[in-house]
Amino acid sequence: MHSQDKKNQAAFDSCKDQLHKKFGIGTYVAFDDGELIANAQSFDELTAMLAEQGRDRPDVFVVQVAESFPERVFILL
């Protein structure tokens, strides 16, 4: 895992228990450089926001808010 991925994962891990209270279940959030940078009600809206910011890169961490999150997720491309 790259250091950027580790920073984003650590940022997510530090606040994941509060995300559903702050944004509501179903909201999409994005982390970049270890910071929460955007949130939106739909994935398309979030990706448009990231594109406007020049942050529509594969290393930006995007997740949909839920009441609980799995410990680990593996994404196979």
C-alpha positions as CSV (number, residue, x, y, z in Angstrom):
1,M,0.0,0.0,0.0
2,H,1.4,3.4,-1.0
3,S,1.9,6.0,1.7
4,Q,-0.9,8.1,0.2
5,D,-3.3,5.2,0.5
6,K,-2.1,4.6,4.1
7,K,-2.8,8.3,5.0
8,N,-6.3,8.2,3.5
9,Q,-7.1,4.9,5.2
10,A,-5.8,6.2,8.5
11,A,-8.0,9.3,8.1
12,F,-11.0,7.2,7.3
13,D,-10.3,4.9,10.2
14,S,-10.1,7.8,12.7
15,C,-13.5,9.1,11.8
16,K,-15.5,6.3,10.4
17,D,-17.6,5.8,13.5
18,Q,-18.9,9.4,13.3
19,L,-19.5,9.7,9.5
20,H,-23.1,8.5,9.6
21,K,-23.9,11.0,12.4
22,K,-22.2,13.9,10.5
23,F,-23.3,13.2,6.9
24,G,-26.1,10.6,7.1
25,I,-26.2,7.0,5.9
26,G,-25.8,6.7,2.1
27,T,-23.7,9.9,1.6
28,Y,-20.4,9.5,-0.3
29,V,-17.2,10.9,1.2
30,A,-13.7,11.3,-0.2
31,F,-10.3,11.5,1.4
32,D,-7.1,12.8,-0.1
33,D,-3.7,13.4,1.5
34,G,-5.2,12.2,4.8
35,E,-8.0,14.8,4.8
36,L,-11.8,14.6,4.3
37,I,-12.2,16.7,1.1
38,A,-15.7,16.2,-0.2
39,N,-19.1,14.7,0.4
40,A,-22.2,14.3,-1.7
41,Q,-25.5,12.5,-1.9
42,S,-24.6,10.5,-5.0
43,F,-21.4,8.9,-6.4
44,D,-21.8,10.9,-9.7
45,E,-22.1,14.1,-7.8
46,L,-19.0,13.3,-5.7
47,T,-17.0,12.4,-8.8
48,A,-18.0,15.6,-10.5
49,M,-16.9,17.6,-7.4
50,L,-13.6,15.8,-7.4
51,A,-13.1,16.5,-11.1
52,E,-13.8,20.2,-10.5
53,Q,-11.1,20.2,-7.8
54,G,-8.6,18.3,-10.0
55,R,-8.8,15.4,-7.5
56,D,-10.4,12.7,-9.7
57,R,-7.4,10.4,-9.3
58,P,-7.3,6.7,-8.4
59,D,-5.5,7.3,-5.1
60,V,-8.4,9.4,-3.7
61,F,-10.3,7.2,-1.2
62,V,-14.1,7.2,-1.8
63,V,-16.6,5.4,0.4
64,Q,-20.3,5.4,1.0
65,V,-21.3,6.1,4.6
66,A,-22.9,3.3,6.5
67,E,-23.7,2.6,10.2
68,S,-20.8,0.2,10.4
69,F,-17.9,-0.7,8.1
70,P,-16.1,-4.0,7.5
71,E,-12.7,-4.3,9.1
72,R,-11.0,-4.9,5.6
73,V,-12.1,-4.7,2.0
74,F,-10.2,-6.0,-1.0
75,I,-10.9,-4.4,-4.3
76,L,-9.9,-6.5,-7.3
77,L,-9.4,-4.7,-10.6
